[in-house]
């Protein structure tokens, strides 16, 4: 990002909008949450009936000449399912890695082993274990990458 002719060091721009979050047993839905209810209902069809929605967030990432993926991370360290719903077509793949949070406490998160990539295709839903390392790509050709990240707490660890 350039501010008044000076590079401030930001490599990409990303906006985050919380849609739903459980906090101390309370439910905090945003006014935009209703738009994602059909997607959440589809996810619930493949999960156990006792798995519960924990969090839903929307992310908007703008294009950048810096296309290095974001830092590999896990959404949560406890048993959960992470879901990525692509709201629009874009470049900037979601990258899944072979490693999980608890497999190696000495893991260098800068060098995980790539297991696969999912290109952002509108109306596509990807589900994976939330303790699996993953990262988001930065769009270079598309003007933006728009996704919903939805997390469910698992009632039974399987």
PyMOL commands that place a pseudoatom at each C-alpha (Angstrom):
pseudoatom trace, name=CA, resn=UNK, resi=1, chain=A, elem=C, hetatm=0, pos=[0.000, 0.000, 0.000]
pseudoatom trace, name=CA, resn=UNK, resi=2, chain=A, elem=C, hetatm=0, pos=[1.337, 3.404, -0.910]
pseudoatom trace, name=CA, resn=UNK, resi=3, chain=A, elem=C, hetatm=0, pos=[0.419, 6.388, 1.247]
pseudoatom trace, name=CA, resn=UNK, resi=4, chain=A, elem=C, hetatm=0, pos=[1.467, 9.815, -0.046]
pseudoatom trace, name=CA, resn=UNK, resi=5, chain=A, elem=C, hetatm=0, pos=[4.258, 8.286, -2.116]
pseudoatom trace, name=CA, resn=UNK, resi=6, chain=A, elem=C, hetatm=0, pos=[5.659, 6.130, 0.692]
pseudoatom trace, name=CA, resn=UNK, resi=7, chain=A, elem=C, hetatm=0, pos=[5.473, 2.351, 0.869]
pseudoatom trace, name=CA, resn=UNK, resi=8, chain=A, elem=C, hetatm=0, pos=[4.072, 1.412, 4.300]
pseudoatom trace, name=CA, resn=UNK, resi=9, chain=A, elem=C, hetatm=0, pos=[4.946, -2.249, 3.867]
pseudoatom trace, name=CA, resn=UNK, resi=10, chain=A, elem=C, hetatm=0, pos=[1.487, -3.773, 3.496]
pseudoatom trace, name=CA, resn=UNK, resi=11, chain=A, elem=C, hetatm=0, pos=[1.538, -6.560, 0.923]
pseudoatom trace, name=CA, resn=UNK, resi=12, chain=A, elem=C, hetatm=0, pos=[-2.218, -6.993, 0.481]
pseudoatom trace, name=CA, resn=UNK, resi=13, chain=A, elem=C, hetatm=0, pos=[-5.526, -5.555, 1.621]
pseudoatom trace, name=CA, resn=UNK, resi=14, chain=A, elem=C, hetatm=0, pos=[-8.151, -7.710, 3.316]
pseudoatom trace, name=CA, resn=UNK, resi=15, chain=A, elem=C, hetatm=0, pos=[-11.435, -6.856, 5.003]
pseudoatom trace, name=CA, resn=UNK, resi=16, chain=A, elem=C, hetatm=0, pos=[-13.100, -9.111, 7.570]
pseudoatom trace, name=CA, resn=UNK, resi=17, chain=A, elem=C, hetatm=0, pos=[-16.785, -8.988, 8.562]
pseudoatom trace, name=CA, resn=UNK, resi=18, chain=A, elem=C, hetatm=0, pos=[-18.007, -11.136, 11.472]
pseudoatom trace, name=CA, resn=UNK, resi=19, chain=A, elem=C, hetatm=0, pos=[-21.404, -12.650, 10.654]
pseudoatom trace, name=CA, resn=UNK, resi=20, chain=A, elem=C, hetatm=0, pos=[-21.999, -14.880, 13.659]
pseudoatom trace, name=CA, resn=UNK, resi=21, chain=A, elem=C, hetatm=0, pos=[-20.070, -15.809, 16.763]
pseudoatom trace, name=CA, resn=UNK, resi=22, chain=A, elem=C, hetatm=0, pos=[-20.916, -17.619, 19.963]
pseudoatom trace, name=CA, resn=UNK, resi=23, chain=A, elem=C, hetatm=0, pos=[-19.351, -15.875, 22.920]
pseudoatom trace, name=CA, resn=UNK, resi=24, chain=A, elem=C, hetatm=0, pos=[-19.818, -17.155, 26.472]
pseudoatom trace, name=CA, resn=UNK, resi=25, chain=A, elem=C, hetatm=0, pos=[-22.933, -19.018, 25.368]
pseudoatom trace, name=CA, resn=UNK, resi=26, chain=A, elem=C, hetatm=0, pos=[-24.492, -15.957, 23.723]
pseudoatom trace, name=CA, resn=UNK, resi=27, chain=A, elem=C, hetatm=0, pos=[-25.241, -15.700, 20.026]
pseudoatom trace, name=CA, resn=UNK, resi=28, chain=A, elem=C, hetatm=0, pos=[-24.074, -12.578, 18.222]
pseudoatom trace, name=CA, resn=UNK, resi=29, chain=A, elem=C, hetatm=0, pos=[-25.475, -12.592, 14.640]
pseudoatom trace, name=CA, resn=UNK, resi=30, chain=A, elem=C, hetatm=0, pos=[-24.825, -9.664, 12.317]
pseudoatom trace, name=CA, resn=UNK, resi=31, chain=A, elem=C, hetatm=0, pos=[-27.486, -8.099, 10.131]
pseudoatom trace, name=CA, resn=UNK, resi=32, chain=A, elem=C, hetatm=0, pos=[-25.917, -9.910, 7.134]
pseudoatom trace, name=CA, resn=UNK, resi=33, chain=A, elem=C, hetatm=0, pos=[-26.106, -13.381, 8.678]
pseudoatom trace, name=CA, resn=UNK, resi=34, chain=A, elem=C, hetatm=0, pos=[-29.457, -14.232, 7.018]
pseudoatom trace, name=CA, resn=UNK, resi=35, chain=A, elem=C, hetatm=0, pos=[-27.756, -14.278, 3.587]
pseudoatom trace, name=CA, resn=UNK, resi=36, chain=A, elem=C, hetatm=0, pos=[-25.647, -17.268, 4.633]
pseudoatom trace, name=CA, resn=UNK, resi=37, chain=A, elem=C, hetatm=0, pos=[-28.374, -19.380, 6.243]
pseudoatom trace, name=CA, resn=UNK, resi=38, chain=A, elem=C, hetatm=0, pos=[-28.950, -21.469, 3.043]
pseudoatom trace, name=CA, resn=UNK, resi=39, chain=A, elem=C, hetatm=0, pos=[-25.223, -22.309, 2.880]
pseudoatom trace, name=CA, resn=UNK, resi=40, chain=A, elem=C, hetatm=0, pos=[-25.135, -23.171, 6.590]
pseudoatom trace, name=CA, resn=UNK, resi=41, chain=A, elem=C, hetatm=0, pos=[-28.205, -25.393, 6.159]
pseudoatom trace, name=CA, resn=UNK, resi=42, chain=A, elem=C, hetatm=0, pos=[-26.426, -27.282, 3.326]
pseudoatom trace, name=CA, resn=UNK, resi=43, chain=A, elem=C, hetatm=0, pos=[-23.379, -27.804, 5.531]
pseudoatom trace, name=CA, resn=UNK, resi=44, chain=A, elem=C, hetatm=0, pos=[-25.563, -29.146, 8.354]
pseudoatom trace, name=CA, resn=UNK, resi=45, chain=A, elem=C, hetatm=0, pos=[-26.880, -31.831, 5.963]
pseudoatom trace, name=CA, resn=UNK, resi=46, chain=A, elem=C, hetatm=0, pos=[-23.450, -33.526, 5.901]
pseudoatom trace, name=CA, resn=UNK, resi=47, chain=A, elem=C, hetatm=0, pos=[-22.487, -32.986, 9.550]
pseudoatom trace, name=CA, resn=UNK, resi=48, chain=A, elem=C, hetatm=0, pos=[-23.701, -34.754, 12.658]
pseudoatom trace, name=CA, resn=UNK, resi=49, chain=A, elem=C, hetatm=0, pos=[-26.961, -33.286, 14.020]
pseudoatom trace, name=CA, resn=UNK, resi=50, chain=A, elem=C, hetatm=0, pos=[-25.203, -32.362, 17.273]
pseudoatom trace, name=CA, resn=UNK, resi=51, chain=A, elem=C, hetatm=0, pos=[-22.386, -30.382, 15.568]
pseudoatom trace, name=CA, resn=UNK, resi=52, chain=A, elem=C, hetatm=0, pos=[-22.979, -26.692, 16.240]
pseudoatom trace, name=CA, resn=UNK, resi=53, chain=A, elem=C, hetatm=0, pos=[-22.235, -23.519, 14.347]
pseudoatom trace, name=CA, resn=UNK, resi=54, chain=A, elem=C, hetatm=0, pos=[-19.483, -21.680, 16.164]
pseudoatom trace, name=CA, resn=UNK, resi=55, chain=A, elem=C, hetatm=0, pos=[-18.518, -18.825, 13.882]
pseudoatom trace, name=CA, resn=UNK, resi=56, chain=A, elem=C, hetatm=0, pos=[-19.156, -17.361, 10.431]
pseudoatom trace, name=CA, resn=UNK, resi=57, chain=A, elem=C, hetatm=0, pos=[-17.081, -14.619, 8.839]
pseudoatom trace, name=CA, resn=UNK, resi=58, chain=A, elem=C, hetatm=0, pos=[-16.866, -12.989, 5.425]
pseudoatom trace, name=CA, resn=UNK, resi=59, chain=A, elem=C, hetatm=0, pos=[-13.498, -12.068, 3.935]
pseudoatom trace, name=CA, resn=UNK, resi=60, chain=A, elem=C, hetatm=0, pos=[-12.819, -9.724, 1.056]
pseudoatom trace, name=CA, resn=UNK, resi=61, chain=A, elem=C, hetatm=0, pos=[-9.235, -9.774, -0.224]
pseudoatom trace, name=CA, resn=UNK, resi=62, chain=A, elem=C, hetatm=0, pos=[-8.219, -7.302, -2.903]
pseudoatom trace, name=CA, resn=UNK, resi=63, chain=A, elem=C, hetatm=0, pos=[-5.807, -8.050, -5.747]
pseudoatom trace, name=CA, resn=UNK, resi=64, chain=A, elem=C, hetatm=0, pos=[-2.138, -7.391, -5.263]
pseudoatom trace, name=CA, resn=UNK, resi=65, chain=A, elem=C, hetatm=0, pos=[1.072, -7.822, -7.246]
pseudoatom trace, name=CA, resn=UNK, resi=66, chain=A, elem=C, hetatm=0, pos=[2.325, -9.640, -4.104]
pseudoatom trace, name=CA, resn=UNK, resi=67, chain=A, elem=C, hetatm=0, pos=[0.838, -13.117, -4.583]
pseudoatom trace, name=CA, resn=UNK, resi=68, chain=A, elem=C, hetatm=0, pos=[2.578, -14.938, -1.727]
pseudoatom trace, name=CA, resn=UNK, resi=69, chain=A, elem=C, hetatm=0, pos=[-0.161, -16.874, 0.108]
pseudoatom trace, name=CA, resn=UNK, resi=70, chain=A, elem=C, hetatm=0, pos=[-1.096, -15.813, 3.611]
pseudoatom trace, name=CA, resn=UNK, resi=71, chain=A, elem=C, hetatm=0, pos=[0.609, -17.499, 6.572]
pseudoatom trace, name=CA, resn=UNK, resi=72, chain=A, elem=C, hetatm=0, pos=[-0.429, -21.148, 7.031]
pseudoatom trace, name=CA, resn=UNK, resi=73, chain=A, elem=C, hetatm=0, pos=[-2.733, -21.386, 10.036]
pseudoatom trace, name=CA, resn=UNK, resi=74, chain=A, elem=C, hetatm=0, pos=[-5.515, -23.377, 11.676]
pseudoatom trace, name=CA, resn=UNK, resi=75, chain=A, elem=C, hetatm=0, pos=[-8.931, -21.893, 12.433]
pseudoatom trace, name=CA, resn=UNK, resi=76, chain=A, elem=C, hetatm=0, pos=[-9.072, -23.511, 15.865]
pseudoatom trace, name=CA, resn=UNK, resi=77, chain=A, elem=C, hetatm=0, pos=[-6.914, -25.952, 17.821]
pseudoatom trace, name=CA, resn=UNK, resi=78, chain=A, elem=C, hetatm=0, pos=[-9.843, -28.069, 19.033]
pseudoatom trace, name=CA, resn=UNK, resi=79, chain=A, elem=C, hetatm=0, pos=[-12.018, -30.493, 16.985]
pseudoatom trace, name=CA, resn=UNK, resi=80, chain=A, elem=C, hetatm=0, pos=[-13.965, -28.491, 14.440]
pseudoatom trace, name=CA, resn=UNK, resi=81, chain=A, elem=C, hetatm=0, pos=[-14.919, -28.371, 10.804]
pseudoatom trace, name=CA, resn=UNK, resi=82, chain=A, elem=C, hetatm=0, pos=[-13.817, -25.409, 8.707]
pseudoatom trace, name=CA, resn=UNK, resi=83, chain=A, elem=C, hetatm=0, pos=[-15.853, -24.488, 5.664]
pseudoatom trace, name=CA, resn=UNK, resi=84, chain=A, elem=C, hetatm=0, pos=[-14.922, -22.092, 2.884]
pseudoatom trace, name=CA, resn=UNK, resi=85, chain=A, elem=C, hetatm=0, pos=[-17.760, -20.903, 0.648]
pseudoatom trace, name=CA, resn=UNK, resi=86, chain=A, elem=C, hetatm=0, pos=[-16.652, -19.042, -2.466]
pseudoatom trace, name=CA, resn=UNK, resi=87, chain=A, elem=C, hetatm=0, pos=[-19.019, -16.145, -3.087]
pseudoatom trace, name=CA, resn=UNK, resi=88, chain=A, elem=C, hetatm=0, pos=[-17.359, -15.119, -6.353]
pseudoatom trace, name=CA, resn=UNK, resi=89, chain=A, elem=C, hetatm=0, pos=[-15.014, -16.496, -8.994]
pseudoatom trace, name=CA, resn=UNK, resi=90, chain=A, elem=C, hetatm=0, pos=[-11.413, -15.407, -8.459]
pseudoatom trace, name=CA, resn=UNK, resi=91, chain=A, elem=C, hetatm=0, pos=[-7.827, -16.504, -8.423]
pseudoatom trace, name=CA, resn=UNK, resi=92, chain=A, elem=C, hetatm=0, pos=[-6.006, -16.940, -5.122]
pseudoatom trace, name=CA, resn=UNK, resi=93, chain=A, elem=C, hetatm=0, pos=[-6.431, -20.627, -4.306]
pseudoatom trace, name=CA, resn=UNK, resi=94, chain=A, elem=C, hetatm=0, pos=[-7.109, -22.011, -0.853]
pseudoatom trace, name=CA, resn=UNK, resi=95, chain=A, elem=C, hetatm=0, pos=[-4.064, -24.154, -0.059]
pseudoatom trace, name=CA, resn=UNK, resi=96, chain=A, elem=C, hetatm=0, pos=[-4.446, -27.214, 2.165]
pseudoatom trace, name=CA, resn=UNK, resi=97, chain=A, elem=C, hetatm=0, pos=[-1.369, -28.717, 3.814]
pseudoatom trace, name=CA, resn=UNK, resi=98, chain=A, elem=C, hetatm=0, pos=[-0.740, -32.242, 5.053]
pseudoatom trace, name=CA, resn=UNK, resi=99, chain=A, elem=C, hetatm=0, pos=[0.086, -31.120, 8.593]
pseudoatom trace, name=CA, resn=UNK, resi=100, chain=A, elem=C, hetatm=0, pos=[-2.409, -30.674, 11.424]
pseudoatom trace, name=CA, resn=UNK, resi=101, chain=A, elem=C, hetatm=0, pos=[-1.955, -28.537, 14.525]
pseudoatom trace, name=CA, resn=UNK, resi=102, chain=A, elem=C, hetatm=0, pos=[-1.166, -31.313, 17.022]
pseudoatom trace, name=CA, resn=UNK, resi=103, chain=A, elem=C, hetatm=0, pos=[0.973, -33.524, 14.790]
pseudoatom trace, name=CA, resn=UNK, resi=104, chain=A, elem=C, hetatm=0, pos=[4.280, -31.769, 15.363]
pseudoatom trace, name=CA, resn=UNK, resi=105, chain=A, elem=C, hetatm=0, pos=[4.703, -29.037, 17.976]
pseudoatom trace, name=CA, resn=UNK, resi=106, chain=A, elem=C, hetatm=0, pos=[8.050, -28.110, 16.377]
pseudoatom trace, name=CA, resn=UNK, resi=107, chain=A, elem=C, hetatm=0, pos=[6.579, -27.656, 12.898]
pseudoatom trace, name=CA, resn=UNK, resi=108, chain=A, elem=C, hetatm=0, pos=[7.944, -24.678, 11.021]
pseudoatom trace, name=CA, resn=UNK, resi=109, chain=A, elem=C, hetatm=0, pos=[4.698, -23.112, 9.723]
pseudoatom trace, name=CA, resn=UNK, resi=110, chain=A, elem=C, hetatm=0, pos=[6.642, -21.447, 6.903]
pseudoatom trace, name=CA, resn=UNK, resi=111, chain=A, elem=C, hetatm=0, pos=[7.473, -24.830, 5.347]
pseudoatom trace, name=CA, resn=UNK, resi=112, chain=A, elem=C, hetatm=0, pos=[4.415, -27.117, 5.538]
pseudoatom trace, name=CA, resn=UNK, resi=113, chain=A, elem=C, hetatm=0, pos=[3.858, -29.771, 2.867]
pseudoatom trace, name=CA, resn=UNK, resi=114, chain=A, elem=C, hetatm=0, pos=[1.237, -28.788, 0.337]
pseudoatom trace, name=CA, resn=UNK, resi=115, chain=A, elem=C, hetatm=0, pos=[-1.511, -31.411, -0.063]
pseudoatom trace, name=CA, resn=UNK, resi=116, chain=A, elem=C, hetatm=0, pos=[-3.717, -29.630, -2.588]
pseudoatom trace, name=CA, resn=UNK, resi=117, chain=A, elem=C, hetatm=0, pos=[-5.285, -26.429, -3.829]
pseudoatom trace, name=CA, resn=UNK, resi=118, chain=A, elem=C, hetatm=0, pos=[-8.870, -25.358, -4.329]
pseudoatom trace, name=CA, resn=UNK, resi=119, chain=A, elem=C, hetatm=0, pos=[-9.466, -22.559, -6.831]
pseudoatom trace, name=CA, resn=UNK, resi=120, chain=A, elem=C, hetatm=0, pos=[-12.152, -20.034, -5.842]
pseudoatom trace, name=CA, resn=UNK, resi=121, chain=A, elem=C, hetatm=0, pos=[-15.187, -20.891, -7.967]
pseudoatom trace, name=CA, resn=UNK, resi=122, chain=A, elem=C, hetatm=0, pos=[-18.485, -19.163, -7.252]
pseudoatom trace, name=CA, resn=UNK, resi=123, chain=A, elem=C, hetatm=0, pos=[-20.975, -21.237, -5.194]
pseudoatom trace, name=CA, resn=UNK, resi=124, chain=A, elem=C, hetatm=0, pos=[-18.363, -23.879, -4.313]
pseudoatom trace, name=CA, resn=UNK, resi=125, chain=A, elem=C, hetatm=0, pos=[-18.141, -25.138, -0.750]
pseudoatom trace, name=CA, resn=UNK, resi=126, chain=A, elem=C, hetatm=0, pos=[-15.041, -26.795, 0.746]
pseudoatom trace, name=CA, resn=UNK, resi=127, chain=A, elem=C, hetatm=0, pos=[-15.083, -28.593, 4.118]
pseudoatom trace, name=CA, resn=UNK, resi=128, chain=A, elem=C, hetatm=0, pos=[-12.008, -29.799, 6.023]
pseudoatom trace, name=CA, resn=UNK, resi=129, chain=A, elem=C, hetatm=0, pos=[-10.811, -30.429, 9.567]
pseudoatom trace, name=CA, resn=UNK, resi=130, chain=A, elem=C, hetatm=0, pos=[-10.311, -27.059, 11.233]
pseudoatom trace, name=CA, resn=UNK, resi=131, chain=A, elem=C, hetatm=0, pos=[-7.051, -28.127, 12.868]
pseudoatom trace, name=CA, resn=UNK, resi=132, chain=A, elem=C, hetatm=0, pos=[-5.518, -28.693, 9.417]
pseudoatom trace, name=CA, resn=UNK, resi=133, chain=A, elem=C, hetatm=0, pos=[-2.981, -26.109, 8.277]
pseudoatom trace, name=CA, resn=UNK, resi=134, chain=A, elem=C, hetatm=0, pos=[-4.261, -24.060, 5.362]
pseudoatom trace, name=CA, resn=UNK, resi=135, chain=A, elem=C, hetatm=0, pos=[-3.745, -20.657, 3.791]
pseudoatom trace, name=CA, resn=UNK, resi=136, chain=A, elem=C, hetatm=0, pos=[-5.438, -18.296, 1.390]
pseudoatom trace, name=CA, resn=UNK, resi=137, chain=A, elem=C, hetatm=0, pos=[-3.954, -17.128, -1.857]
pseudoatom trace, name=CA, resn=UNK, resi=138, chain=A, elem=C, hetatm=0, pos=[-3.948, -13.474, -2.859]
pseudoatom trace, name=CA, resn=UNK, resi=139, chain=A, elem=C, hetatm=0, pos=[-5.729, -12.656, -6.128]
pseudoatom trace, name=CA, resn=UNK, resi=140, chain=A, elem=C, hetatm=0, pos=[-3.514, -11.223, -8.860]
pseudoatom trace, name=CA, resn=UNK, resi=141, chain=A, elem=C, hetatm=0, pos=[-5.780, -11.327, -11.919]
pseudoatom trace, name=CA, resn=UNK, resi=142, chain=A, elem=C, hetatm=0, pos=[-9.160, -10.897, -10.194]
pseudoatom trace, name=CA, resn=UNK, resi=143, chain=A, elem=C, hetatm=0, pos=[-9.932, -7.585, -8.519]
pseudoatom trace, name=CA, resn=UNK, resi=144, chain=A, elem=C, hetatm=0, pos=[-11.100, -9.375, -5.384]
pseudoatom trace, name=CA, resn=UNK, resi=145, chain=A, elem=C, hetatm=0, pos=[-11.536, -12.738, -3.632]
pseudoatom trace, name=CA, resn=UNK, resi=146, chain=A, elem=C, hetatm=0, pos=[-14.755, -12.962, -1.598]
pseudoatom trace, name=CA, resn=UNK, resi=147, chain=A, elem=C, hetatm=0, pos=[-15.392, -15.924, 0.703]
pseudoatom trace, name=CA, resn=UNK, resi=148, chain=A, elem=C, hetatm=0, pos=[-17.346, -16.934, 3.785]
pseudoatom trace, name=CA, resn=UNK, resi=149, chain=A, elem=C, hetatm=0, pos=[-15.436, -18.897, 6.419]
pseudoatom trace, name=CA, resn=UNK, resi=150, chain=A, elem=C, hetatm=0, pos=[-17.802, -20.964, 8.566]
pseudoatom trace, name=CA, resn=UNK, resi=151, chain=A, elem=C, hetatm=0, pos=[-16.767, -23.083, 11.561]
pseudoatom trace, name=CA, resn=UNK, resi=152, chain=A, elem=C, hetatm=0, pos=[-18.654, -25.851, 13.352]
pseudoatom trace, name=CA, resn=UNK, resi=153, chain=A, elem=C, hetatm=0, pos=[-17.703, -27.322, 16.709]
pseudoatom trace, name=CA, resn=UNK, resi=154, chain=A, elem=C, hetatm=0, pos=[-17.756, -31.123, 16.562]
pseudoatom trace, name=CA, resn=UNK, resi=155, chain=A, elem=C, hetatm=0, pos=[-19.762, -32.924, 19.214]
pseudoatom trace, name=CA, resn=UNK, resi=156, chain=A, elem=C, hetatm=0, pos=[-17.803, -36.152, 18.716]
pseudoatom trace, name=CA, resn=UNK, resi=157, chain=A, elem=C, hetatm=0, pos=[-14.134, -36.332, 17.842]
pseudoatom trace, name=CA, resn=UNK, resi=158, chain=A, elem=C, hetatm=0, pos=[-13.823, -38.783, 14.949]
for i in range(1, 158): cmd.bond("trace and resi %d" % i, "trace and resi %d" % (i + 1))
show_as sticks, trace
zoom trace
